[in-house]
Protein backbone atom coordinates (compact mmCIF):
# COMPACT_ATOMS: atom_id res chain seq x y z
CA UNK A 1 0.00 0.00 0.00
CA UNK A 2 1.34 3.40 -1.00
CA UNK A 3 1.32 5.53 2.20
CA UNK A 4 0.80 8.73 0.20
CA UNK A 5 -2.00 7.23 -1.87
CA UNK A 6 -3.56 4.54 0.37
CA UNK A 7 -6.64 4.05 -1.85
CA UNK A 8 -4.88 3.82 -5.20
CA UNK A 9 -6.19 1.05 -7.49
CA UNK A 10 -9.23 0.42 -5.30
CA UNK A 11 -12.45 -0.26 -7.21
CA UNK A 12 -14.58 1.95 -4.92
CA UNK A 13 -14.18 5.60 -4.03
CA UNK A 14 -11.99 6.34 -1.02
CA UNK A 15 -14.79 8.01 0.96
CA UNK A 16 -16.99 4.90 0.65
CA UNK A 17 -14.15 2.64 1.76
CA UNK A 18 -13.34 4.84 4.73
CA UNK A 19 -17.00 5.15 5.70
CA UNK A 20 -17.38 1.35 5.84
CA UNK A 21 -14.17 0.93 7.82
CA UNK A 22 -15.07 3.72 10.24
CA UNK A 23 -18.58 2.42 10.86
CA UNK A 24 -17.41 -1.15 11.35
CA UNK A 25 -14.78 -0.29 13.97
CA UNK A 26 -17.00 2.19 15.82
CA UNK A 27 -20.42 0.52 15.95
CA UNK A 28 -21.48 -3.08 16.77
CA UNK A 29 -22.12 -4.10 13.16
CA UNK A 30 -21.39 -7.25 11.19
CA UNK A 31 -19.91 -7.20 7.70
CA UNK A 32 -23.29 -8.34 6.35
CA UNK A 33 -25.00 -5.44 8.15
CA UNK A 34 -22.72 -3.05 6.28
CA UNK A 35 -23.33 -4.83 2.99
CA UNK A 36 -27.08 -4.18 3.42
CA UNK A 37 -26.50 -0.56 4.51
CA UNK A 38 -24.51 0.07 1.35
CA UNK A 39 -27.32 -1.49 -0.70
CA UNK A 40 -29.65 1.14 0.76
CA UNK A 41 -27.29 3.72 -0.74
CA UNK A 42 -27.48 2.02 -4.13
CA UNK A 43 -24.04 0.41 -3.85
CA UNK A 44 -23.32 -3.28 -4.29
CA UNK A 45 -20.42 -4.13 -1.98
CA UNK A 46 -19.85 -7.72 -0.91
CA UNK A 47 -19.28 -8.27 2.81
CA UNK A 48 -15.97 -10.01 2.07
CA UNK A 49 -14.77 -6.85 0.32
CA UNK A 50 -15.60 -4.78 3.40
CA UNK A 51 -13.69 -7.34 5.49
CA UNK A 52 -10.61 -6.83 3.31
CA UNK A 53 -10.93 -3.06 3.67
CA UNK A 54 -11.02 -3.34 7.47
CA UNK A 55 -7.97 -5.62 7.45
CA UNK A 56 -6.08 -3.14 5.27
CA UNK A 57 -7.07 0.17 6.86
CA UNK A 58 -7.82 -0.51 10.54
CA UNK A 59 -4.10 -0.91 11.40
CA UNK A 60 -3.32 2.20 9.34
CA UNK A 61 -5.81 4.20 11.40
CA UNK A 62 -4.06 3.13 14.60
CA UNK A 63 -0.66 4.12 13.19
CA UNK A 64 -1.78 7.47 11.77
CA UNK A 65 -3.77 8.66 14.77
CA UNK A 66 -1.01 8.06 17.34
CA UNK A 67 0.97 11.19 16.48
CA UNK A 68 -2.15 13.23 17.29
CA UNK A 69 -2.85 11.72 20.73
CA UNK A 70 -3.01 13.89 23.84
CA UNK A 71 -0.54 13.02 26.62
CA UNK A 72 -1.80 10.61 29.27
CA UNK A 73 -1.01 10.88 32.99
CA UNK A 74 1.34 8.85 35.21
CA UNK A 75 -1.27 6.71 37.01
CA UNK A 76 -1.69 3.47 35.04
CA UNK A 77 -4.44 0.83 35.22
CA UNK A 78 -3.58 -2.55 33.62
CA UNK A 79 -5.86 -5.50 32.92
CA UNK A 80 -6.50 -8.29 30.39
CA UNK A 81 -9.73 -9.40 28.75
CA UNK A 82 -10.54 -12.58 26.84
CA UNK A 83 -10.89 -12.62 23.05
CA UNK A 84 -12.12 -15.72 21.20
CA UNK A 85 -10.04 -16.78 18.18
CA UNK A 86 -10.92 -19.97 16.30
CA UNK A 87 -12.82 -21.27 19.31
CA UNK A 88 -9.94 -20.63 21.74
CA UNK A 89 -9.51 -17.87 24.29
CA UNK A 90 -6.62 -15.44 23.84
CA UNK A 91 -5.74 -12.38 25.85
CA UNK A 92 -6.02 -8.68 25.09
CA UNK A 93 -3.79 -6.68 27.42
CA UNK A 94 -5.10 -3.15 27.89
CA UNK A 95 -4.03 -0.11 29.90
CA UNK A 96 -5.69 3.22 30.67
CA UNK A 97 -4.69 6.12 32.88
CA UNK A 98 -6.69 7.38 35.87
CA UNK A 99 -8.86 9.51 33.53
CA UNK A 100 -9.71 6.56 31.29
CA UNK A 101 -7.46 7.53 28.37
CA UNK A 102 -6.00 4.52 26.57
CA UNK A 103 -2.28 4.01 27.12
CA UNK A 104 -1.82 0.97 24.88
CA UNK A 105 -3.03 -2.56 24.10
CA UNK A 106 -1.58 -5.88 22.94
CA UNK A 107 -3.10 -9.16 21.83
CA UNK A 108 -1.29 -12.18 23.24
CA UNK A 109 -1.64 -15.94 22.89
CA UNK A 110 -0.48 -16.39 26.49
CA UNK A 111 -1.13 -14.80 29.87
CA UNK A 112 2.19 -15.00 31.69
CA UNK A 113 5.05 -12.83 32.90
CA UNK A 114 6.70 -12.72 29.46
CA UNK A 115 3.52 -11.46 27.85
CA UNK A 116 3.04 -8.91 30.62
CA UNK A 117 6.61 -7.68 30.21
CA UNK A 118 6.19 -7.32 26.43
CA UNK A 119 3.06 -5.30 26.99
CA UNK A 120 4.72 -2.98 29.50
CA UNK A 121 7.62 -2.37 27.13
CA UNK A 122 5.21 -1.57 24.31
CA UNK A 123 3.25 0.88 26.45
CA UNK A 124 6.43 2.56 27.72
CA UNK A 125 7.57 3.18 24.13
CA UNK A 126 4.35 4.96 23.15
CA UNK A 127 5.14 8.64 22.68
CA UNK A 128 1.92 9.90 24.29
CA UNK A 129 2.54 8.11 27.61
CA UNK A 130 4.26 9.54 30.67
CA UNK A 131 6.58 7.32 32.70
CA UNK A 132 4.29 5.73 35.31
CA UNK A 133 4.39 6.86 38.91
CA UNK A 134 2.08 4.02 39.91
CA UNK A 135 0.87 0.91 38.06
CA UNK A 136 -2.37 -0.57 39.34
CA UNK A 137 -3.02 -4.26 38.53
CA UNK A 138 -5.24 -7.11 39.72
CA UNK A 139 -3.94 -10.16 41.58
CA UNK A 140 -2.40 -11.75 38.44
CA UNK A 141 0.88 -13.29 39.61
CA UNK A 142 2.54 -12.52 36.26
CA UNK A 143 2.81 -8.79 36.91
CA UNK A 144 5.38 -8.58 39.77
CA UNK A 145 8.08 -10.59 37.88
CA UNK A 146 7.50 -8.45 34.77
CA UNK A 147 7.91 -5.23 36.77
CA UNK A 148 11.03 -6.63 38.50
CA UNK A 149 12.60 -7.34 35.11
CA UNK A 150 11.84 -3.84 33.86
CA UNK A 151 13.25 -2.29 37.03
CA UNK A 152 16.44 -4.33 36.86
CA UNK A 153 17.30 -3.15 33.35
CA UNK A 154 16.27 0.43 34.28
CA UNK A 155 13.38 0.55 31.81
CA UNK A 156 11.29 1.51 34.84
CA UNK A 157 12.59 3.62 37.74
CA UNK A 158 12.73 1.97 41.16
CA UNK A 159 10.30 4.60 42.43
CA UNK A 160 7.45 3.24 40.28
CA UNK A 161 4.91 1.65 42.59
CA UNK A 162 3.13 -1.60 41.68
CA UNK A 163 -0.25 -1.55 43.39
CA UNK A 164 -2.35 -4.77 43.24
CA UNK A 165 -5.71 -3.31 44.29
CA UNK A 166 -8.53 -4.83 42.25
CA UNK A 167 -11.27 -2.24 42.89
CA UNK A 168 -9.03 0.54 41.52
CA UNK A 169 -9.07 -1.28 38.18
CA UNK A 170 -12.79 -0.72 37.66
CA UNK A 171 -12.01 2.04 35.18
CA UNK A 172 -10.13 -0.26 32.78
CA UNK A 173 -12.62 -3.10 33.26
CA UNK A 174 -15.43 -0.74 32.26
CA UNK A 175 -13.38 0.40 29.26
CA UNK A 176 -13.19 -3.24 28.08
CA UNK A 177 -16.94 -3.07 27.39
CA UNK A 178 -16.60 -0.89 24.31
CA UNK A 179 -14.19 -3.35 22.71
CA UNK A 180 -16.22 -6.42 23.72
CA UNK A 181 -19.40 -4.84 22.34
CA UNK A 182 -17.71 -4.57 18.93
CA UNK A 183 -16.25 -8.09 19.01
CA UNK A 184 -19.56 -9.82 19.77
CA UNK A 185 -21.38 -9.25 16.41
CA UNK A 186 -18.56 -11.10 14.62
CA UNK A 187 -18.82 -14.09 17.02
CA UNK A 188 -15.06 -14.39 17.38
CA UNK A 189 -12.17 -14.18 14.93
CA UNK A 190 -10.98 -16.71 12.36
CA UNK A 191 -7.26 -16.17 12.93
CA UNK A 192 -4.86 -14.46 15.29
CA UNK A 193 -3.72 -12.04 12.58
CA UNK A 194 -7.30 -11.08 11.69
CA UNK A 195 -8.01 -10.41 15.35
CA UNK A 196 -4.84 -8.38 15.80
CA UNK A 197 -5.51 -6.14 12.80
CA UNK A 198 -9.20 -5.62 13.59
CA UNK A 199 -8.54 -4.89 17.26
CA UNK A 200 -6.06 -2.19 16.30
CA UNK A 201 -8.93 -0.46 14.53
CA UNK A 202 -11.31 -0.93 17.45
CA UNK A 203 -8.77 0.49 19.89
CA UNK A 204 -7.84 3.44 17.67
CA UNK A 205 -11.49 4.37 17.23
CA UNK A 206 -12.03 3.99 20.97
CA UNK A 207 -9.27 6.53 21.60
CA UNK A 208 -10.81 8.92 19.07
CA UNK A 209 -14.27 8.42 20.59
CA UNK A 210 -12.97 9.17 24.11
CA UNK A 211 -11.56 12.53 23.04
CA UNK A 212 -7.88 11.60 23.06
CA UNK A 213 -7.12 13.38 19.79
CA UNK A 214 -5.69 16.89 20.02
CA UNK A 215 -8.30 19.40 18.88
CA UNK A 216 -11.12 16.83 18.65
CA UNK A 217 -13.22 16.46 21.76
CA UNK A 218 -15.33 13.63 23.15
CA UNK A 219 -18.86 13.80 21.77
CA UNK A 220 -17.82 15.73 18.65
CA UNK A 221 -18.95 12.99 16.25
CA UNK A 222 -18.61 15.14 13.14
CA UNK A 223 -15.17 16.36 14.18
CA UNK A 224 -14.05 12.79 14.80
CA UNK A 225 -15.26 11.69 11.37
CA UNK A 226 -13.47 14.65 9.77
CA UNK A 227 -10.27 13.76 11.62
CA UNK A 228 -10.31 10.21 10.25
CA UNK A 229 -10.84 11.54 6.74
CA UNK A 230 -8.05 14.10 7.09
CA UNK A 231 -5.38 11.65 8.23
CA UNK A 232 -6.14 9.53 5.18
CA UNK A 233 -6.22 12.52 2.84
CA UNK A 234 -9.92 12.10 2.02
CA UNK A 235 -12.30 15.06 1.71
CA UNK A 236 -14.92 14.81 4.48
C-alpha positions in Angstrom: 0.0 0.0 0.0 1.3 3.4 -1.0 1.3 5.5 2.2 0.8 8.7 0.2 -2.0 7.2 -1.9 -3.6 4.5 0.4 -6.6 4.0 -1.8 -4.9 3.8 -5.2 -6.2 1.1 -7.5 -9.2 0.4 -5.3 -12.4 -0.3 -7.2 -14.6 1.9 -4.9 -14.2 5.6 -4.0 -12.0 6.3 -1.0 -14.8 8.0 1.0 -17.0 4.9 0.7 -14.1 2.6 1.8 -13.3 4.8 4.7 -17.0 5.1 5.7 -17.4 1.4 5.8 -14.2 0.9 7.8 -15.1 3.7 10.2 -18.6 2.4 10.9 -17.4 -1.2 11.4 -14.8 -0.3 14.0 -17.0 2.2 15.8 -20.4 0.5 16.0 -21.5 -3.1 16.8 -22.1 -4.1 13.2 -21.4 -7.3 11.2 -19.9 -7.2 7.7 -23.3 -8.3 6.3 -25.0 -5.4 8.1 -22.7 -3.0 6.3 -23.3 -4.8 3.0 -27.1 -4.2 3.4 -26.5 -0.6 4.5 -24.5 0.1 1.3 -27.3 -1.5 -0.7 -29.7 1.1 0.8 -27.3 3.7 -0.7 -27.5 2.0 -4.1 -24.0 0.4 -3.8 -23.3 -3.3 -4.3 -20.4 -4.1 -2.0 -19.8 -7.7 -0.9 -19.3 -8.3 2.8 -16.0 -10.0 2.1 -14.8 -6.8 0.3 -15.6 -4.8 3.4 -13.7 -7.3 5.5 -10.6 -6.8 3.3 -10.9 -3.1 3.7 -11.0 -3.3 7.5 -8.0 -5.6 7.4 -6.1 -3.1 5.3 -7.1 0.2 6.9 -7.8 -0.5 10.5 -4.1 -0.9 11.4 -3.3 2.2 9.3 -5.8 4.2 11.4 -4.1 3.1 14.6 -0.7 4.1 13.2 -1.8 7.5 11.8 -3.8 8.7 14.8 -1.0 8.1 17.3 1.0 11.2 16.5 -2.2 13.2 17.3 -2.8 11.7 20.7 -3.0 13.9 23.8 -0.5 13.0 26.6 -1.8 10.6 29.3 -1.0 10.9 33.0 1.3 8.9 35.2 -1.3 6.7 37.0 -1.7 3.5 35.0 -4.4 0.8 35.2 -3.6 -2.6 33.6 -5.9 -5.5 32.9 -6.5 -8.3 30.4 -9.7 -9.4 28.8 -10.5 -12.6 26.8 -10.9 -12.6 23.1 -12.1 -15.7 21.2 -10.0 -16.8 18.2 -10.9 -20.0 16.3 -12.8 -21.3 19.3 -9.9 -20.6 21.7 -9.5 -17.9 24.3 -6.6 -15.4 23.8 -5.7 -12.4 25.9 -6.0 -8.7 25.1 -3.8 -6.7 27.4 -5.1 -3.1 27.9 -4.0 -0.1 29.9 -5.7 3.2 30.7 -4.7 6.1 32.9 -6.7 7.4 35.9 -8.9 9.5 33.5 -9.7 6.6 31.3 -7.5 7.5 28.4 -6.0 4.5 26.6 -2.3 4.0 27.1 -1.8 1.0 24.9 -3.0 -2.6 24.1 -1.6 -5.9 22.9 -3.1 -9.2 21.8 -1.3 -12.2 23.2 -1.6 -15.9 22.9 -0.5 -16.4 26.5 -1.1 -14.8 29.9 2.2 -15.0 31.7 5.1 -12.8 32.9 6.7 -12.7 29.5 3.5 -11.5 27.8 3.0 -8.9 30.6 6.6 -7.7 30.2 6.2 -7.3 26.4 3.1 -5.3 27.0 4.7 -3.0 29.5 7.6 -2.4 27.1 5.2 -1.6 24.3 3.2 0.9 26.5 6.4 2.6 27.7 7.6 3.2 24.1 4.4 5.0 23.1 5.1 8.6 22.7 1.9 9.9 24.3 2.5 8.1 27.6 4.3 9.5 30.7 6.6 7.3 32.7 4.3 5.7 35.3 4.4 6.9 38.9 2.1 4.0 39.9 0.9 0.9 38.1 -2.4 -0.6 39.3 -3.0 -4.3 38.5 -5.2 -7.1 39.7 -3.9 -10.2 41.6 -2.4 -11.7 38.4 0.9 -13.3 39.6 2.5 -12.5 36.3 2.8 -8.8 36.9 5.4 -8.6 39.8 8.1 -10.6 37.9 7.5 -8.4 34.8 7.9 -5.2 36.8 11.0 -6.6 38.5 12.6 -7.3 35.1 11.8 -3.8 33.9 13.2 -2.3 37.0 16.4 -4.3 36.9 17.3 -3.2 33.3 16.3 0.4 34.3 13.4 0.5 31.8 11.3 1.5 34.8 12.6 3.6 37.7 12.7 2.0 41.2 10.3 4.6 42.4 7.5 3.2 40.3 4.9 1.7 42.6 3.1 -1.6 41.7 -0.3 -1.5 43.4 -2.3 -4.8 43.2 -5.7 -3.3 44.3 -8.5 -4.8 42.2 -11.3 -2.2 42.9 -9.0 0.5 41.5 -9.1 -1.3 38.2 -12.8 -0.7 37.7 -12.0 2.0 35.2 -10.1 -0.3 32.8 -12.6 -3.1 33.3 -15.4 -0.7 32.3 -13.4 0.4 29.3 -13.2 -3.2 28.1 -16.9 -3.1 27.4 -16.6 -0.9 24.3 -14.2 -3.4 22.7 -16.2 -6.4 23.7 -19.4 -4.8 22.3 -17.7 -4.6 18.9 -16.3 -8.1 19.0 -19.6 -9.8 19.8 -21.4 -9.3 16.4 -18.6 -11.1 14.6 -18.8 -14.1 17.0 -15.1 -14.4 17.4 -12.2 -14.2 14.9 -11.0 -16.7 12.4 -7.3 -16.2 12.9 -4.9 -14.5 15.3 -3.7 -12.0 12.6 -7.3 -11.1 11.7 -8.0 -10.4 15.4 -4.8 -8.4 15.8 -5.5 -6.1 12.8 -9.2 -5.6 13.6 -8.5 -4.9 17.3 -6.1 -2.2 16.3 -8.9 -0.5 14.5 -11.3 -0.9 17.4 -8.8 0.5 19.9 -7.8 3.4 17.7 -11.5 4.4 17.2 -12.0 4.0 21.0 -9.3 6.5 21.6 -10.8 8.9 19.1 -14.3 8.4 20.6 -13.0 9.2 24.1 -11.6 12.5 23.0 -7.9 11.6 23.1 -7.1 13.4 19.8 -5.7 16.9 20.0 -8.3 19.4 18.9 -11.1 16.8 18.6 -13.2 16.5 21.8 -15.3 13.6 23.2 -18.9 13.8 21.8 -17.8 15.7 18.6 -18.9 13.0 16.2 -18.6 15.1 13.1 -15.2 16.4 14.2 -14.0 12.8 14.8 -15.3 11.7 11.4 -13.5 14.6 9.8 -10.3 13.8 11.6 -10.3 10.2 10.3 -10.8 11.5 6.7 -8.0 14.1 7.1 -5.4 11.6 8.2 -6.1 9.5 5.2 -6.2 12.5 2.8 -9.9 12.1 2.0 -12.3 15.1 1.7 -14.9 14.8 4.5 
